[in-house]
Amino acid sequence: MSTDVIPKWRRSTGWVRPGVLAVPFLPCACFKIAQPQGFLEEEIKTYPRVQPCRSG
């Protein structure tokens, strides 16, 4: 069993790429955590009611 040495650029790329992808989702996660109690229930009431599709 041999262990290959991972080049430094590959190791840093493995950390940077997921970090860059996390940046756009970070505000979304913060807003989700910071929601006041009952926010989602009140927000859902303003959406139009969806009618089921009839097939046939």
Helices and strands as residue ranges (DSSP letters): H 8-22, H 26-33, H 39-45
